[in-house]
Amino acid sequence: NQSIFLIPLQDISKSILNLKWVERVNLSTNLKDKIKIEIFEYEPVGLYFFNNQLFYFSDKGKIIDKYDENINKKFIVFYGSESLREANKFLNILNNIGSKSIINVNEAYYVNDRRWDVKLNNGIFLNLGERNIEESINNYVKLIKKFDESETVSIKNIDLRNNKKAIISFK
């Protein structure tokens, strides 16, 4: 029972933007009797470990919300003070690699604000090169294809920081 011009669209927009998962909101009216509300949510790309808690974060490195076990999507857990800033670049490199079934990352540690160590689903811990992460991962893919599954189980760590050699530690 009031004019659509008296509805506080800016206040409505601000209250919606205060919700954790909301990235942006578009409000518009038809200048008669309808308000159109478009809500754009953050899309989580990974989990960030901070203060012994897990948080969802976006591709821009913004922490969205605390981790909820009810969401069944599998995310990589990122560790390290600057890992949020670099995580999206790392995820893009992983997405560009063709052998996703071989390189299945559980955890990623950003070491000394310059390079990545990753723990894979198969339990192998990889030390990746500082400059060319993609080449290090491709070297792992080439190397692991030369082992059979019974040999892979006994591998603890593969150091790929030097792209001309790999140092393998066994359990």
Secondary structure, DSSP 8 states (H G I E B T S, - for coil): ---GGGS-HHHHHHHHHTSTTEEEEEEEE-SSS-EEEEEEE----EEEEETTEEEEE-TTS-EEEE--TT------EEESTTHHHHHHHHHHHHHH-S-TTT--EEEEEEETTTEEEEEETTS-EEE--SS-HHHHHHHHHHHHTTS-HHHHTTEEEEE-SSTT--EEEE-
